[in-house]
Amino acid sequence: MYRLTSRRQNINVMTVSMLRSELESLSTAACRFSIAKVHRDHVSVRGDYTLSGKKKHSLLLLPAYPTGWPDDETCNNLNVVLDPLSFEGIQDCTERNVFAPLLGREVLEHYEKMHPDAAMPISRCC
């Protein structure tokens, strides 16, 4: 875990394998989390949930970087920073807050401040 002094927030960094187990522990019957895809520089986390009686899914893109171990390339076990790059398939803040158990409220609030019009019809909804 690193402290970013300009933000005064703790940002978690974990490997893909640790993220996978964390997502399994956070998943419930109402909301399932999984890793959609691991890229060289980011990881896509998929959230499947029911909201207002409708089944929905969205993606959270997180930055990633190599751990420095020689096996990084073969096993895709990168370090993942739990600080969102972007969200896909999000219509409002209620849907974005689905990822709060993983990211935390402070990180989501900071994302909203930094991206006030992040592809949502209402810019300041959180």
Long-range contacts (C-beta under 8 A, 24 or more apart in sequence): 7-110, 9-106, 9-107, 9-110, 11-81, 11-82, 11-83, 11-107, 12-81, 12-82, 13-79, 13-80, 13-81, 13-82, 14-79, 14-80, 14-82, 15-67, 15-77, 15-78, 15-79, 15-80, 16-43, 16-64, 16-76, 16-77, 16-78, 16-80, 17-77, 19-43, 19-45, 19-80, 22-102, 23-102, 26-101, 26-102, 31-98, 33-102, 38-64, 38-76, 38-78, 39-64, 40-64, 40-78, 41-65, 42-85, 43-78, 43-80, 45-99, 45-102, 47-98, 47-99, 49-98, 51-94, 51-95, 51-98, 56-89, 56-95, 57-89, 58-87, 58-88, 58-89, 58-90, 58-95, 58-98, 59-87, 59-88, 59-89, 60-84, 60-87, 60-99, 60-102, 60-103, 61-85, 61-86, 61-87, 61-88, 82-107, 83-107, 83-111, 84-108, 84-111, 86-115, 86-118, 87-118, 87-119, 90-118, 90-119, 90-120, 91-120, 91-121, 92-120, 92-121, 92-122, 92-125, 93-120, 93-125, 93-126, 96-126, 97-126
